């Protein structure tokens, strides 16, 4: 039986498994303090997180301004 399914250009599951393995091997020997510093530095460098953090700050500032009125 011949399948007409398209050939995958990108395998999301394989990509996630490789990323998880890479991260696990990197953090497996870290202390809690090293892990905390690694997470914080990773978040600072991440453009998606930076965008979310900026939106959160704006929302918090708006709420603070509205509650002070």
Buried (B, 14 or more C-beta within 10 A) or exposed (E): EEEEEEEEEEEEEEEEEEEEEEEEEEEEEEEEEEEEEBEEEEEEEEEEEEEEEEEEEEEEEEEEEEEEE
